[in-house]
Amino acid sequence: MAAPSPTDHKSGKLLGRLTLPESRFVADALRTETVGGVLLLVAAIAALLWANIPAVSDSYADVRSFHIGPASLGLDLSLQHWAADGLLAIFFFVAGIELKRELVAGDLRDARAAALPVIAALCGMAVPAVVYVIVNTVGDGSTDGWAVPTATDIAFALAVLAVIGTSLPSALRAFLLTLAVVDDLFAILIIAVFFTSDIDFLALGGAVVGLALFWFLLRRGVHGWYVYVPLALVIWGLMYNSGVHATIAGVAMGLMLRCTRREGEQQSPGEHIEHLVRPLSAGLAVPLFALFSAGVSLSDHAIAQVFTRPETLGVVLGLVIGKTVGIFGGTWLAARFTKAELNEDLAWPDVLAVAALAGIGFTVSLLIGELAFADDPVLTDEVKAAVLIGSLIAAVIACVMLKLRNRRYRALTDAEERDEDHDGIPDIYEEDNPAYHLRMARIYEDRAAEHRRRAEEAAAAALQTAAGSTAEGDRPA
């Protein structure tokens, strides 16, 4: 199945109309992400309430610091640690499958089509990092958190759209989705390269052997969850004990799955497994991570710290300003140098609104914040509060901008979904099909005949009523 293509190279249009398979792919993918995003939003709100209501706030700290797991295997971890290193491995496993599909069967397999989302994503990560570094250099703060404002949380962004009741045209939805996939790729690389502790090469070697066995079994066509799930747990445990962040194991296994379809297959193995695992990721893993990570103090003093401490102010400005300027600027530069014209149905303020929406950083931003300031729990919580506040500000700005164009978006969405001949294919994709126009001609002829019949019946009824009135008037008193 083709993935979304933000640029229509045949027509030279930037954010042009998607093909029908691409449009359906985007709709299905974002529908699942939206449900997960709403659950994520609920979990985040629950965590904030639990951590800030005095009567129960102590229990929140006790629960997330509760340790469980086999100490002999180096896995006696707190629940918060299990959520960040264990459950998020499932999230990154799904991200690895999405990335593999994009690379072999989607937009990223074509260098020209990949240029826009890659440039936009790179600029959308580089500019927030630069903003953070500048703020902390000027304010004499720590530059360790430069990567915190670089991530976009697609699920949370879609949850915001669902809450405010705004629907984006398919081209903007495709751009947002592909941008998030590329963003995830670079976030994975940042975690692997910059947040790896001292390496235990024996454990790392064991993890590599396990991954090689995982790949071999896949290539031999071995089936059965009872084979792969235990092996995946062993690989994850070895990766965790090696010092490399354990979520990298999830990404690596996701990238190994085959995401191209062979003859007779309705789904590739990667697509099949993604459909099975994504509900677990979106419905359990990520919300639980949010529940144990988003519970930070939001007292007046804590909020004031967010806007006065350079580390936290850098995160807020990076998400709100850096993301918007980076993505919008990268998109504009890509259009300028490729000489692609923006789709006539859209305007540059639409791109600006989506860029602002991408400033909602949550899951990966919280994770990187924990990794960047692992030795300073107080600063970790303050950075998390900055992520929440920065994401909230970005969401409000994006919502205002999107609402201003919501009537236009609804008109475009209605046009994309209209199917007057009821053949399961939106009419907008059949404009060059003669059979479609013949079907529509018959439909309109049938409607015209029906209206003529109703007009004749109404006229006959009117004559009958008039005749009855005349006869009533001629009757003697």
RODO-2510 file (C-alpha; in nm, 4 decimals, decimal comma):
residues 477
     n   res          X          Y          Z
     1     m     0,0000     0,0000     0,0000
     2     a     0,1339     0,3388    -0,0931
     3     a     0,2101     0,5834     0,1825
     4     p     0,1167     0,9483     0,1754
     5     s     0,2977     1,1713    -0,0714
     6     p     0,3166     1,5324     0,0461
     7     t     0,4348     1,6532    -0,2941
     8     d     0,2685     1,5705    -0,6246
     9     h     0,5688     1,5724    -0,8561
    10     k     0,3665     1,5080    -1,1686
    11     s     0,1824     1,8347    -1,1282
    12     g     0,4553     2,0183    -0,9361
    13     k     0,2126     2,0824    -0,6504
    14     l     0,3196     2,1050    -0,2898
    15     l     0,0724     1,9231    -0,0604
    16     g    -0,1295     1,8161    -0,3632
    17     r    -0,4253     1,5802    -0,3649
    18     l    -0,3496     1,2253    -0,2506
    19     t    -0,4223     0,9193    -0,4588
    20     l    -0,7135     0,7071    -0,3377
    21     p    -0,4951     0,4341    -0,1761
    22     e    -0,2877     0,7022    -0,0040
    23     s    -0,5968     0,8799     0,1221
    24     r    -0,7374     0,5576     0,2689
    25     f    -0,4015     0,4719     0,4237
    26     v    -0,3838     0,8100     0,5940
    27     a    -0,7443     0,7913     0,7154
    28     d    -0,6965     0,4434     0,8670
    29     a    -0,3641     0,5304     1,0304
    30     l    -0,4842     0,8568     1,1810
    31     r    -0,8116     0,7052     1,3023
    32     t    -0,6140     0,4625     1,5191
    33     e    -0,3745     0,7340     1,6340
    34     t    -0,6653     0,9591     1,7310
    35     v    -0,8167     0,6963     1,9624
    36     g    -0,4777     0,6379     2,1211
    37     g    -0,4266     1,0121     2,1541
    38     v    -0,7517     1,0568     2,3437
    39     l    -0,6487     0,7809     2,5860
    40     l    -0,3094     0,9482     2,6183
    41     l    -0,4756     1,2801     2,6972
    42     v    -0,6972     1,1165     2,9606
    43     a    -0,3949     0,9452     3,1202
    44     a    -0,1988     1,2703     3,1304
    45     i    -0,4863     1,4568     3,2960
    46     a    -0,5294     1,1709     3,5462
    47     a    -0,1566     1,1842     3,6297
    48     l    -0,1658     1,5607     3,6859
    49     l    -0,4713     1,5340     3,9112
    50     w    -0,3217     1,2424     4,1043
    51     a     0,0068     1,4277     4,1575
    52     n    -0,1449     1,7650     4,2498
    53     i    -0,4393     1,6780     4,4752
    54     p    -0,2912     1,6951     4,8290
    55     a    -0,4981     1,4059     4,9650
    56     v    -0,3557     1,1549     4,7142
    57     s    -0,0331     1,3101     4,5858
    58     d     0,1862     1,1067     4,8230
    59     s     0,0356     0,7830     4,6931
    60     y     0,1282     0,8828     4,3363
    61     a     0,4952     0,9064     4,4279
    62     d     0,4754     0,5775     4,6204
    63     v     0,3096     0,3906     4,3346
    64     r     0,5409     0,5005     4,0562
    65     s     0,8507     0,4337     4,2708
    66     f     0,7298     0,0845     4,3672
    67     h     0,9885    -0,1721     4,2519
    68     i     0,9092    -0,5040     4,0924
    69     g     1,1027    -0,7524     3,8796
    70     p     1,3794    -1,0142     3,9093
    71     a     1,6828    -0,8482     4,0676
    72     s     1,9028    -1,1423     3,9619
    73     l     1,8477    -1,0411     3,5997
    74     g     1,9119    -0,6735     3,6685
    75     l     1,5423    -0,5968     3,6208
    76     d     1,4294    -0,4875     3,9674
    77     l     1,2766    -0,1656     3,8364
    78     s     1,0244     0,0914     3,9535
    79     l     0,6884     0,1072     3,7799
    80     q     0,7920     0,4387     3,6263
    81     h     1,1098     0,2742     3,4972
    82     w     0,9155    -0,0222     3,3579
    83     a     0,6846     0,2177     3,1742
    84     a     0,9722     0,4191     3,0222
    85     d     1,2005     0,1296     2,9286
    86     g     0,9566    -0,1580     2,8928
    87     l     0,6213    -0,0347     2,7692
    88     l     0,7730     0,2283     2,5401
    89     a     0,9678    -0,0498     2,3683
    90     i     0,6265    -0,1585     2,2313
    91     f     0,5630     0,1972     2,1101
    92     f     0,9016     0,2054     1,9368
    93     f     0,8425    -0,1407     1,7910
    94     v     0,5352    -0,0014     1,6132
    95     a     0,7366     0,3065     1,5127
    96     g     1,0001     0,0748     1,3638
    97     i     0,7370    -0,1036     1,1535
    98     e     0,5961     0,2299     1,0327
    99     l     0,9441     0,3473     0,9399
   100     k     1,0222     0,0245     0,7544
   101     r     0,6982     0,0492     0,5581
   102     e     0,7733     0,4098     0,4639
   103     l     1,1248     0,3148     0,3505
   104     v     1,0299     0,0165     0,1338
   105     a     0,6720     0,0815     0,0223
   106     g     0,5912     0,4382     0,1107
   107     d     0,6874     0,7962     0,0501
   108     l     1,0423     0,7708     0,1826
   109     r     1,1477     0,5180    -0,0817
   110     d     1,1449     0,7977    -0,3403
   111     a     1,4184     1,0556    -0,2785
   112     r     1,2216     1,3370    -0,4446
   113     a     0,9004     1,2621    -0,2556
   114     a     1,0946     1,2213     0,0702
   115     a     1,2625     1,5605     0,0356
   116     l     0,9752     1,7665     0,1808
   117     p     0,9035     1,5687     0,5012
   118     v     1,2740     1,5046     0,5637
   119     i     1,3689     1,8707     0,5233
   120     a     1,0691     1,9866     0,7272
   121     a     1,1389     1,7311     1,0031
   122     l     1,5112     1,8106     1,0169
   123     c     1,4436     2,1835     1,0373
   124     g     1,1676     2,1118     1,2895
   125     m     1,4206     1,9363     1,5118
   126     a     1,7255     2,1560     1,4507
   127     v     1,5602     2,4931     1,5171
   128     p     1,4094     2,3920     1,8567
   129     a     1,7494     2,2529     1,9600
   130     v     1,9166     2,5798     1,8565
   131     v     1,6542     2,7826     2,0447
   132     y     1,7135     2,5729     2,3556
   133     v     2,0929     2,6075     2,3330
   134     i     2,0734     2,9845     2,2803
   135     v     1,8408     3,0336     2,5789
   136     n     2,0616     2,8237     2,8055
   137     t     2,3861     2,9767     2,6813
   138     v     2,2534     3,3262     2,7483
   139     g     2,0920     3,2214     3,0771
   140     d     2,3900     3,0117     3,1950
   141     g     2,1805     2,6942     3,2097
   142     s     2,2485     2,3312     3,1194
   143     t     2,2560     2,2432     2,7509
   144     d     2,2004     1,8728     2,8289
   145     g     1,8313     1,9031     2,7441
   146     w     1,8792     2,0289     2,3883
   147     a     1,6924     1,7279     2,2465
   148     v     1,3815     1,7609     2,4665
   149     p     1,1862     2,0035     2,2411
   150     t     1,2772     1,8250     1,9172
   151     a     1,0035     1,5570     1,9221
   152     t     0,6450     1,5724     1,7934
   153     d     0,3702     1,3582     1,9455
   154     i     0,1362     1,2709     1,6575
   155     a    -0,1165     1,0926     1,8822
   156     f    -0,1501     1,3887     2,1177
   157     a    -0,1778     1,6300     1,8232
   158     l    -0,4604     1,4241     1,6745
   159     a    -0,6322     1,4022     2,0120
   160     v    -0,6329     1,7823     2,0221
   161     l    -0,7907     1,7913     1,6758
   162     a    -1,0543     1,5405     1,7890
   163     v    -1,1356     1,7421     2,1001
   164     i    -1,1802     2,0731     1,9166
   165     g    -1,3705     1,9063     1,6331
   166     t    -1,1422     2,0139     1,3504
   167     s    -1,0749     1,7909     1,0518
   168     l    -0,7794     1,8545     0,8240
   169     p    -0,7831     1,7933     0,4475
   170     s    -0,6094     1,4699     0,3509
   171     a    -0,3007     1,6486     0,2142
   172     l    -0,2339     1,8215     0,5481
   173     r    -0,3069     1,5004     0,7400
   174     a    -0,0610     1,3112     0,5190
   175     f     0,2014     1,5798     0,5714
   176     l     0,1562     1,5643     0,9490
   177     l     0,1723     1,1842     0,9539
   178     t     0,4819     1,1541     0,7336
   179     l     0,6490     1,4352     0,9252
   180     a     0,5885     1,2450     1,2499
   181     v     0,7374     0,9228     1,1072
   182     v     1,0563     1,1045     1,0028
   183     d     1,0590     1,2844     1,3385
   184     d     1,0417     0,9475     1,5170
   185     l     1,3369     0,8200     1,3111
   186     f     1,5608     1,1055     1,4202
   187     a     1,4364     1,0848     1,7794
   188     i     1,5363     0,7180     1,7830
   189     l     1,8830     0,8096     1,6531
   190     i     1,9198     1,0816     1,9169
   191     i     1,8325     0,8374     2,1965
   192     a     2,0689     0,5726     2,0601
   193     v     2,3641     0,8059     2,0058
   194     f     2,3403     1,0645     2,2838
   195     f     2,1684     0,8814     2,5692
   196     t     2,3576     0,5548     2,5883
   197     s     2,5282     0,4918     2,9228
   198     d     2,8356     0,2772     2,9855
   199     i     2,8138    -0,0244     2,7583
   200     d     2,8269    -0,3859     2,8766
   201     f     2,9603    -0,5455     2,5596
   202     l     2,8756    -0,8998     2,6730
   203     a     2,5074    -0,8141     2,7172
   204     l     2,5102    -0,6075     2,3970
   205     g     2,6638    -0,9013     2,2097
   206     g     2,3890    -1,1265     2,3428
   207     a     2,1258    -0,8795     2,2253
   208     v     2,2839    -0,8679     1,8795
   209     v     2,2853    -1,2501     1,8635
   210     g     1,9188    -1,2493     1,9667
   211     l     1,8355    -0,9956     1,6947
   212     a     2,0217    -1,2061     1,4395
   213     l     1,8157    -1,5099     1,5444
   214     f     1,4982    -1,2986     1,5240
   215     w     1,5895    -1,1958     1,1682
   216     f     1,6804    -1,5546     1,0693
   217     l     1,3489    -1,6947     1,1949
   218     l     1,1584    -1,4248     1,0066
   219     r     1,3426    -1,5002     0,6830
   220     r     1,2797    -1,8739     0,7244
   221     g     0,9066    -1,8039     0,7539
   222     v     0,8730    -1,9383     1,1085
   223     h     0,5334    -1,8456     1,2567
   224     g     0,3975    -1,8365     1,6115
   225     w     0,3832    -1,5699     1,8796
   226     y     0,5122    -1,8287     2,1284
   227     v     0,8443    -1,8174     1,9410
   228     y     0,8852    -1,4438     1,8905
   229     v     0,7422    -1,3010     2,2145
   230     p     0,9829    -1,4913     2,4476
   231     l     1,2727    -1,4137     2,2127
   232     a     1,1753    -1,0449     2,2057
   233     l     1,1687    -1,0346     2,5873
   234     v     1,5180    -1,1878     2,6030
   235     i     1,6479    -0,9372     2,3475
   236     w     1,4893    -0,6508     2,5388
   237     g     1,6382    -0,7672     2,8711
   238     l     1,9873    -0,8012     2,7226
   239     m     1,9610    -0,4617     2,5539
   240     y     1,8534    -0,3011     2,8798
   241     n     2,1450    -0,4541     3,0705
   242     s     2,3906    -0,3529     2,7973
   243     g     2,3459     0,0163     2,8746
   244     v     2,1926     0,0961     2,5358
   245     h     1,8413     0,2302     2,5864
   246     a     1,6080    -0,0687     2,5800
   247     t     1,3604     0,0923     2,3385
   248     i     1,6230     0,0507     2,0650
   249     a     1,5497    -0,3239     2,0774
   250     g     1,1883    -0,2535     1,9846
   251     v     1,2903    -0,0356     1,6908
   252     a     1,5389    -0,2931     1,5645
   253     m     1,2838    -0,5751     1,5691
   254     g     1,0223    -0,3568     1,3983
   255     l     1,2671    -0,2731     1,1176
   256     m     1,3294    -0,6433     1,0546
   257     l     0,9702    -0,7242     0,9600
   258     r     0,8815    -0,7539     0,5928
   259     c     0,6489    -0,4711     0,4908
   260     t     0,6065    -0,5500     0,1208
   261     r     0,3252    -0,7712    -0,0038
   262     r     0,3830    -1,0858    -0,2012
   263     e     0,1439    -1,2308    -0,4535
   264     g    -0,1770    -1,3461    -0,2900
   265     e    -0,1181    -1,1506     0,0328
   266     q    -0,3775    -0,8995     0,1481
   267     q    -0,1346    -0,7730     0,4124
   268     s     0,2397    -0,7973     0,4553
   269     p     0,3628    -0,9560     0,7824
   270     g     0,4636    -0,6119     0,9054
   271     e     0,1167    -0,4676     0,8414
   272     h    -0,0489    -0,7671     1,0062
   273     i     0,1650    -0,7483     1,3199
   274     e     0,1288    -0,3700     1,3358
   275     h    -0,2519    -0,4039     1,3352
   276     l    -0,2242    -0,6546     1,6199
   277     v     0,0264    -0,4605     1,8314
   278     r    -0,0814    -0,1002     1,7684
   279     p    -0,3908    -0,1253     1,9969
   280     l    -0,1621    -0,2538     2,2743
   281     s     0,0763     0,0352     2,2149
   282     a    -0,1851     0,3094     2,1800
   283     g    -0,4337     0,1738     2,4320
   284     l    -0,2019     0,0506     2,7100
   285     a     0,1708     0,1142     2,6737
   286     v     0,1740     0,4874     2,5940
   287     p    -0,1128     0,5858     2,8300
   288     l     0,0565     0,4002     3,1180
   289     f     0,3837     0,5747     3,0390
   290     a     0,1964     0,9068     3,0508
   291     l     0,0301     0,8087     3,3776
   292     f     0,3648     0,7455     3,5479
   293     s     0,5624     1,0249     3,3803
   294     a     0,3281     1,3226     3,3416
   295     g     0,2443     1,3591     3,7110
   296     v     0,4441     1,6693     3,8012
   297     s     0,3736     1,9529     4,0418
   298     l     0,1944     2,2465     3,8826
   299     s     0,1963     2,4816     4,1809
   300     d     0,2344     2,8553     4,1276
   301     h     0,6021     2,8268     4,2168
   302     a     0,6590     2,5362     3,9763
   303     i     0,4852     2,7191     3,6903
   304     a     0,6893     3,0322     3,7645
   305     q     1,0056     2,8215     3,7480
   306     v     0,9113     2,7067     3,3994
   307     f     0,9290     3,0639     3,2694
   308     t     1,2313     3,1762     3,4713
   309     r     1,4725     2,8821     3,4648
   310     p     1,6723     2,8638     3,1379
   311     e     1,6385     2,4856     3,0979
   312     t     1,2605     2,4913     3,1195
   313     l     1,2181     2,8182     2,9300
   314     g     1,4319     2,6708     2,6521
   315     v     1,1970     2,3726     2,6285
   316     v     0,8852     2,5918     2,6115
   317     l     1,0303     2,8272     2,3502
   318     g     1,1719     2,5337     2,1563
   319     l     0,8313     2,3668     2,1292
   320     v     0,6248     2,6787     2,0683
   321     i     0,8570     2,8885     1,8523
   322     g     1,1307     2,6521     1,7375
   323     k     0,8999     2,3825     1,6043
   324     t     0,6740     2,6276     1,4242
   325     v     0,9563     2,8266     1,2655
   326     g     1,1560     2,5133     1,1812
   327     i     0,8809     2,3160     1,0098
   328     f     0,7264     2,6139     0,8328
   329     g     1,0663     2,7443     0,7267
   330     g     1,1810     2,4026     0,6083
   331     t     0,8630     2,3556     0,4044
   332     w     0,8943     2,7010     0,2499
   333     l     1,2605     2,6400     0,1616
   334     a     1,1740     2,3013     0,0076
   335     a     0,9066     2,4673    -0,2046
   336     r     1,1396     2,7512    -0,3009
   337     f     1,4264     2,5312    -0,4167
   338     t     1,2117     2,2636    -0,5856
   339     k     0,9936     2,5329    -0,7474
   340     a     0,6810     2,3442    -0,6374
   341     e     0,3666     2,5552    -0,6070
   342     l     0,1416     2,5157    -0,3064
   343     n    -0,1862     2,3325    -0,3720
   344     e    -0,4404     2,5980    -0,4770
   345     d    -0,6915     2,4620    -0,2224
   346     l    -0,4533     2,5519     0,0621
   347     a    -0,2658     2,8595     0,1811
   348     w     0,0629     2,9095     0,3620
   349     p    -0,1191     2,9899     0,6901
   350     d    -0,2464     2,6291     0,6755
   351     v     0,1129     2,5035     0,6727
   352     l     0,1920     2,7423     0,9592
   353     a    -0,0981     2,6015     1,1631
   354     v     0,0196     2,2414     1,1109
   355     a     0,3729     2,3479     1,2052
   356     a     0,2360     2,4967     1,5283
   357     l     0,0413     2,1744     1,5921
   358     a     0,3675     1,9795     1,5600
   359     g     0,4911     2,1744     1,8615
   360     i     0,2930     1,9342     2,0780
   361     g     0,5726     1,7207     2,2152
   362     f     0,4785     1,4654     2,4771
   363     t     0,5759     1,0986     2,4837
   364     v     0,9274     1,1170     2,3387
   365     s     0,9921     1,4622     2,4879
   366     l     0,9098     1,3318     2,8357
   367     l     1,1335     1,0297     2,7768
   368     i     1,4275     1,2411     2,6583
   369     g     1,3739     1,4758     2,9532
   370     e     1,4083     1,1806     3,1914
   371     l     1,7238     1,0658     3,0146
   372     a     1,8833     1,4110     2,9883
   373     f     1,8473     1,4995     3,3566
   374     a     1,8446     1,1553     3,5152
   375     d     2,0794     1,2737     3,7935
   376     d     1,8570     1,5661     3,8955
   377     p     1,5005     1,4524     3,9825
   378     v     1,3851     1,8064     4,0645
   379     l     1,5005     1,9446     3,7282
   380     t     1,3527     1,6380     3,5546
   381     d     1,0089     1,7201     3,6932
   382     e     1,0487     2,0872     3,6026
   383     v     1,1432     1,9939     3,2455
   384     k     0,8397     1,7654     3,2278
   385     a     0,6221     2,0539     3,3425
   386     a     0,7818     2,2655     3,0697
   387     v     0,6962     1,9994     2,8111
   388     l     0,3334     1,9985     2,9272
   389     i     0,3029     2,3768     2,9329
   390     g     0,4846     2,4221     2,6017
   391     s     0,2652     2,1569     2,4392
   392     l    -0,0464     2,3249     2,5796
   393     i     0,0558     2,6646     2,4431
   394     a     0,1361     2,5131     2,1026
   395     a    -0,1999     2,3335     2,1019
   396     v    -0,3925     2,6531     2,1828
   397     i    -0,2122     2,8516     1,9119
   398     a    -0,2682     2,5748     1,6556
   399     c    -0,6349     2,5398     1,7520
   400     v    -0,6997     2,9110     1,7035
   401     m    -0,5276     2,9087     1,3634
   402     l    -0,7060     2,5925     1,2501
   403     k    -1,0464     2,7124     1,3696
   404     l    -1,0114     3,0247     1,1552
   405     r    -0,9960     2,7988     0,8499
   406     n    -1,2245     2,5239     0,9740
   407     r    -1,5112     2,6101     0,7360
   408     r    -1,2708     2,5805     0,4424
   409     y    -1,1310     2,2510     0,5761
   410     r    -1,4787     2,1039     0,6119
   411     a    -1,5654     2,2007     0,2561
   412     l    -1,2474     2,0356     0,1275
   413     t    -1,3059     1,7252     0,3405
   414     d    -1,6678     1,6954     0,2235
   415     a    -1,5509     1,7214    -0,1384
   416     e    -1,2885     1,4519    -0,0791
   417     e    -1,5442     1,2152     0,0752
   418     r    -1,8504     1,2811    -0,1478
   419     d    -1,9680     0,9644    -0,3269
   420     e    -2,2940     1,0457    -0,5046
   421     d    -2,2909     0,7345    -0,7231
   422     h    -2,2366     0,5112    -0,4159
   423     d    -1,9644     0,2972    -0,5748
   424     g    -1,7296     0,3193    -0,2766
   425     i    -1,4932     0,5598    -0,4532
   426     p    -1,5113     0,9329    -0,3768
   427     d    -1,6284     1,1302    -0,6801
   428     i    -1,3225     1,3537    -0,6756
   429     y    -1,1110     1,0554    -0,7852
   430     e    -1,3371     0,9707    -1,0812
   431     e    -1,3451     1,2993    -1,2672
   432     d    -1,1500     1,1491    -1,5595
   433     n    -1,3549     0,8291    -1,5723
   434     p    -1,6237     0,8297    -1,8506
   435     a    -1,8177     0,5515    -1,6767
   436     y    -1,8543     0,7715    -1,3692
   437     h    -2,0069     1,0549    -1,5701
   438     l    -2,2490     0,8116    -1,7409
   439     r    -2,3557     0,6796    -1,4000
   440     m    -2,4063     1,0344    -1,2738
   441     a    -2,6066     1,1217    -1,5889
   442     r    -2,8405     0,8270    -1,5202
   443     i    -2,8693     0,9281    -1,1556
   444     y    -2,9625     1,2852    -1,2456
   445     e    -3,2046     1,1637    -1,5158
   446     d    -3,3738     0,9366    -1,2620
   447     r    -3,3914     1,2269    -1,0151
   448     a    -3,5356     1,4560    -1,2851
   449     a    -3,7980     1,1944    -1,3746
   450     e    -3,8892     1,1569    -1,0085
   451     h    -3,9273     1,5332    -0,9680
   452     r    -4,1420     1,5518    -1,2842
   453     r    -4,3654     1,2749    -1,1479
   454     r    -4,4002     1,4557    -0,8150
   455     a    -4,4747     1,7834    -0,9951
   456     e    -4,7515     1,6173    -1,1962
   457     e    -4,8973     1,4602    -0,8818
   458     a    -4,8845     1,7943    -0,6991
   459     a    -5,0495     1,9718    -0,9932
   460     a    -5,3240     1,7063    -1,0119
   461     a    -5,3843     1,7357    -0,6393
   462     a    -5,4047     2,1139    -0,6685
   463     l    -5,6608     2,0882    -0,9517
   464     q    -5,8653     1,8397    -0,7537
   465     t    -5,8633     2,0695    -0,4514
   466     a    -5,9641     2,3668    -0,6668
   467     a    -6,2480     2,1689    -0,8274
   468     g    -6,3723     2,0617    -0,4863
   469     s    -6,3715     2,4216    -0,3648
   470     t    -6,5717     2,5336    -0,6733
   471     a    -6,8337     2,2630    -0,6230
   472     e    -6,8637     2,3584    -0,2582
   473     g    -6,9172     2,7219    -0,3561
   474     d    -7,1958     2,6348    -0,6093
   475     r    -7,3971     2,4311    -0,3572
   476     p    -7,7175     2,6192    -0,2461
   477     a    -7,7348     2,7366     0,1123
***
